Amino acid sequence: MKNLEDATVSSEEIKTGSNYNSFNRTKVCKSGSPSKLSVQGAEYSYSAKTDRVTIKVQNISNTSDSMTGMLRLELFLSKNGIYQPGASVSGVTLAVSSEYEPLKKNYNYTNVTSASLKKNTPKTGTYQPVLFVKELNEDGNWYVAGFANFPSPQKWNL
């Protein structure tokens, strides 16, 4: 996997990206206490030929005082540029991973790799890739608990 500055994806190409930084996102989890997940070393690749998306993350850490809910990764293509904590975002979810068991406080997942078929096809345009780590809350909804912005917008033409 490699960094791409500005590229266009056609039906035969492979798109990849690597994040340039790690981010923390604070939220209130089901127990009511702050939950922080740190995401480091995120990468993704997409093969238009096979419609397969692969997401790799070096480290997902729970730095809070409580255990998380179930977790999953979502590769999102934002029309609004880089994601800012708490901001609304529009775009398309390209892929969703399987679910991961909750993380105890001060525990982490390392060298996470998830491969899945593409969930949605983005319309032709330029998008900012964002990796969300989402947490399942007791209300049955998935909430952003951590994220990583990728450094460059990507052009998609599928």
N, C-alpha and C positions, 0 to 999 in steps of 0.2 A: 504494500500500500504506500502511496506517496502523496505529497501535497500537490494540488493543482491550483494554479493562479486563476485562470479563466479558460474554461473549456466548454464545448458543446457536446451533449450526449446524443448520439443517433442510435438507431436500432442495433448497431453492431459493436458499439464501443463499451468500454468499462469506465465507470466514474469512481474516483476515490477521493478521500480527504482525510486530513488529520487535524485535530484541534491544536490550538497554539497556547492554551492556558487551561488552568483548572478553576472551577468556580464552586462556591458554596451557595446553597439556597436554604433559607430558614423558613419553616412553615410550622403550623400547629398540627401535630399528629393526633391520633385518636385518644391518646391519654391526656391531651391538653398541654403537654410540655413541648418545648421547642425540639425539632428534629432537624439535624443538618446532615446532608449527604455531600461529600466531596467527590468529584469526578476528575480523574487524571488519565491522560494518555489515550483519549478516544480516537478511534479510526473507523472509517467505513469504506466499503466498496460496493458497487452495484454493477452487475453484468446484465446489460440489456438482452444479450443473447439467451440467457437462461432465466431472466427475471428474478435472479437471486441477489439478496442484500446480505452482506456480512458486516456485523458490527463487532469491534474489538475494543475493550477497555482495560487498561493496565490496572486500575484501582478504583473501586467504589467504597468509600469509607463512611461509616456512621459515627460522627463525632459528637453526637448528642448524649443526653442523659437517659434516653429511653430507647426501646426497641422499635424498629419500623414495622409497618405492615408488609404484605407481599410486595415485591418489586418487579418492574419490567422496564425494558429499554424501548424507546421509540425514536426512530430517525424521522425527523420532521423537516419539511422544506417550507421555510417561512417567506412570506411575501413582504413582511415588515422589517427585514434586516435582522441584525443580531437580537437575541432574546435578552430582555431585561427582567429581573425578578419581579413578579407580580403583574407584569404587563400582559395585555391581551395580545394574541398573536393569531394571524390568519395564514392559511396555506394548506398543505396536504401532508398527511402522515404517510411516509413511504414504506415503513416497515415497523412491525411490533415483534419483540422477542417473546419467548416463552416466559413464564413467571419464575421468579426466584424467591426462595424462602426469606422471611424477615431477617434483618440484621440486628443482632444484639448491640447494645451501646458499646462504642469503641471497637467494634469488629469491622472487617472489610471483606470484600470479594476482590480477588486478584486474577489477572489474566482471563477475563470474561470474554468468551467468543459466542456470538449468536448468529446463526444463519437462518434466513427465512425467505419465503417468496415475497415478492413485492405486493404490498397491500393495495395501494392506489397508484394510478398513473397520473403524474403531474401534467397540467396543460403546458404547452410550449411557453417558455418564459425564463426569467432569472429568479433564482431562489437562494436564500441563505440557509444552508444546512445547520440544524441544531439537533443535538442528541439530548433527549429528555430521559431522566430516570424518574419513573412515576411510582407512586406508592398507593396501594389500595387502602382506602379508609373504611371504617366500619359502616359508613353510609352506602357502601357499594360503588363509589366513584373513585377514579384514579386521579391523583393530584401530582403536580410537579414537585419533586422532593430534591432534585439536583439536575444540573444541565451542563452542557459544554457547547459553546458556539464554535463553529469552524471558521477559519480565517477569511475565506473568500466566497463571494456569491458564485453560484454555478448556473450555467445556461442549460436548459433541458429542452430537447426537441424530439419527443417520442411520438 
